[in-house]
Amino acid sequence: MRNRLPWIAALLAASLSLFAIACSDSDESDSWKIGLEAPLTGDQAQLGQGMLQGAQLASSQLNSAGGLLGRDVEIVPIDDQADPEVGVDAANEAIESGLDGVVGPYNSGVGLETLPLYQDAGLVPIRLTSDVGTNGMGFTLQPMTNQIAPVATGALTDWLKADKVAIAYDSSTDYTNEIARSVRSLLEKQGVEVVAFEQIKPGQKSYADEVGALAASGADVVYGAVYFPEGAAIAKEMLKQKVAPACLLDYGSYDSGFVADAGEAAAKICPVVGVPAWNDFKGSADFGKAFRDDFDTDPGTWSPYTYDSVNFLAEAVKATDGFEADAVTDFLDGVSGWMGWTGSVTIDPETGNRDPATVVVTTLSTEDGADGELRVDQDWAKAVGAPY
């Protein structure tokens, strides 16, 4: 026995060492890591930060309720700066560091590059892209191009009564190219003349010449298929030049940053195709209070959608007991009537898209305390029979 004691002691020490390593590894993986890809810096940072905060609120509430399958949820920020090249580098770095799930990105041009990376890594993205080229790349709760274009076209024809439309579009992104072509096609099928179809170069300081040419085209309405920095600049120029055509801006311009950049006077003359504001959704008061308690500000444009996206993924994880891609996909394919901040969600399993989509026309709210919010335009809602 005396001869065996050193050997037993050594074996015990080795076992304790292995146990300590195992515990250390377990501690390192105590949380589920869900990436949130968005433009967290750059021109669209205000939009991206609202996305991040929505995801963080969802994870905070999940953790307060005991976590997800007994483990906390950690939101990992992934900053793509709305740039595909930056997004690929950021996505690869996040994947290498270890992710269990991912929400985002927002920009379709970025998503076309980063979404396949996440899928190849065995993740099921809950994306916020709108270009139909991202159909099937995970799931989305926000509208897609083929859902946005009919609403925009209806607003131009049934609400603004346009017979002639001038379209200005950002030719540098997949989404704005696609939506401009789709709206043009739908208008022409209805007998509306598209009198101008002009490319807009993003990032310019002034669009005076472009707006002047569009106004001189004989159009009843100018439709701007651009993101909000360009949308704001176009709205300001239309106000400055006091042009005759009415204005309608595309979904890409839907953001609180549009109002901030354009100023309220210019924002009032250009309604924006978008989604209901956070407080247009039924039962939103509790969500808004929780958000303000955590971040001391109102929710951003896409905060409700990233909040719902995290909870939507969590629902699948709870139902399938993990993040295994095939099981999560099978579960989400069959979702019907799931309720979140943004209302009822039913998924089309062919595309991974939400149906019906929450597309509306918004205008700058003049309600007391609205503080420059884009809210559902009630005149539009009455004209087309929208439920908001």
KACOR-V802117 format. One record per backbone hydrogen bond with DSSP energy under -1.0 kcal/mol. CO is the residue of the C=O (numbers start at 1). NH is the residue of the N-H. Records with the same first field share a line. If there is no record, write none. Layout:
BEGIN
CO=NH  NH
END
This chain:
BEGIN
1=5
4=8
5=9
6=10
7=11
8=12
9=13
10=14
11=15
12=16
13=17
14=18
15=19
16=20
17=21
18=22
19=23
20=24
21=25
22=26
23=27
24=28
25=29
27=30
32=74
33=100  101
34=76
35=103
36=78
38=40  80
42=45
44=48
45=49
46=50
47=51
48=52
49=53
50=54
51=55
52=56
53=57
54=58
55=59
56=60
57=61
58=62
59=63
60=64
61=65
62=67
63=66
68=71
71=68
72=32
74=34
76=36
78=38
80=83
83=87
84=88
85=89
86=90
87=91
88=92
89=93
90=94
91=95
92=96
93=97
101=35
102=126
103=37
105=128
107=111
108=112
110=113  114
111=115
114=118
115=119
116=120
117=121
118=123
119=122
125=139
126=104
130=145
131=134
132=135
134=137
136=138
139=127
144=147  148
145=149
148=152
149=153
150=154
151=155
152=156
153=157
154=158  159
155=160
156=162
163=193
164=220  221
165=195
166=223
167=198
168=225
169=200
173=177
174=178
175=179
176=180
177=181
178=182
179=183
180=184
181=185
182=186
183=187
184=188
185=189
187=192
188=191
193=165
196=167
198=169
207=211
208=212
209=213
210=214
211=215
212=216
214=217
220=246
221=166
222=248
223=168
224=226  250
225=170
227=231
228=232
229=233
230=234
231=235
232=236
233=237
234=238
235=239
236=240
237=241
238=243
246=222
248=224
249=273
250=253
251=254
252=228
253=255
255=258
256=260
257=261
258=262
259=263
263=267
264=268
271=249
272=362
274=360
277=280
281=284
284=288
285=289
286=290
287=291
288=292
289=293
290=294
291=295
292=296
302=306
303=307
304=308
305=309
306=310
307=311
308=312
309=313
310=314
311=315
312=316
313=317
314=318
315=319
316=320
317=321  322
324=328
325=329
326=330
327=331
328=332
329=333
332=335
335=347
338=345
340=343
343=340
345=338
346=355
348=351  352
351=136
352=140
353=348
360=274
361=377
362=272
363=375
367=370
373=365
375=363
377=381
378=382
379=383
380=384
381=385  386
END
